[in-house]
Amino acid sequence: MMTKFIKQKDKQTQPTDTKTQIFCLVADKYNVDVDTLKPETPFIGTLGDSLDFVETIIATEREFQISFQDYESEQIHTIGDLVEYVAKKQKSAPQPVVQKKHLTFFQRIKIR
C-alpha cells in the first residue's frame, strides 16, 4: 500500500481521489516533492529510466488492484496519461455484487 500521505491541517490522511493517489505514489517512488509534479511530466527521462517506469506500473497495479497489458503501458508517457488510464479502468471495472444474506425465520424475528 501507499506509504506517502498528504498533510492536511496537521493531520496525516491517505488521499482519496485517483489523481492525488497517483501523484503521491509517483512522488514517493521517485523521491520528489509532489508539488513539483505536473500531469505533463514524463516518466522516462525527467523522473527516471524505463526500469523505474515498470516499477511504477507494478506499484500502480497493486495500489489500485488493476492490471496493465503490455500494449497499454506502452501508451503511457506522462503522469496525466497514467491518471486517465487508471480512472478509465476503474470506471470499466465491474462493481462487486453484494449478495443478500438469507435470514432464517428466527433471525428475522430478532431483527424486528
SULJOJO-V255130 format. One record per residue. RES is the residue in one small letter. PHI is phi in whole degrees, 0 to 359 (none if undefined). NEAR is the number of other ideal C-beta (glycine too) atoms within 12 Angstrom. D_FIRST is the distance of its C-alpha to the first C-alpha in whole Angstrom. Layout:
RES|PHI|NEAR|D_FIRST  RES|PHI|NEAR|D_FIRST
//
This chain:
m|none|15|0  m|290|26|4  t|260|14|6  k|273|28|9  f|238|20|11  i|256|25|14  k|275|14|17  q|227|12|20  k|52|7|23  d|61|7|22  k|241|9|19  q|268|14|15  t|231|17|14  q|279|19|10  p|297|24|12  t|253|13|13  d|273|16|15  t|301|26|14  k|300|25|16  t|296|25|14  q|299|32|11  i|293|40|12  f|299|34|14  c|293|35|12  l|298|38|9  v|293|43|13  a|299|29|14  d|293|27|12  k|295|32|12  y|264|28|16  n|56|15|16  v|234|23|18  d|286|15|19  v|299|27|17  d|290|12|21  t|275|15|22  l|273|31|21  k|228|20|23  p|302|17|22  e|272|14|25  t|291|28|23  p|282|25|23  f|287|34|21  i|273|23|23  g|105|13|26  t|284|20|25  l|266|28|21  g|184|20|21  d|252|15|23  s|294|18|22  l|293|14|20  d|299|22|18  f|296|30|18  v|298|21|17  e|296|22|14  t|294|36|13  i|298|34|14  i|297|19|12  a|297|29|8  t|292|38|10  e|300|22|11  r|291|18|7  e|295|29|6  f|257|26|9  q|52|13|10  i|232|26|14  s|230|17|16  f|253|26|18  q|276|14|21  d|305|11|23  y|293|8|25  e|286|20|23  s|291|27|21  e|290|17|24  q|271|16|25  i|264|31|22  h|242|22|23  t|236|26|22  i|296|38|19  g|299|23|21  d|299|29|21  l|293|41|18  v|299|30|17  e|298|21|20  y|296|31|19  v|296|37|16  a|298|21|18  k|295|19|21  k|296|26|19  q|292|22|17  k|290|13|21  s|273|11|22  a|290|14|20  p|293|8|22  q|284|8|21  p|296|7|21  v|276|6|24  v|266|6|25  q|269|6|28  k|286|6|30  k|283|9|31  h|281|8|34  l|261|12|36  t|283|10|39  f|304|10|42  f|290|9|42  q|292|11|38  r|294|11|39  i|295|9|42  k|296|9|40  i|294|10|38  r|289|8|41
//
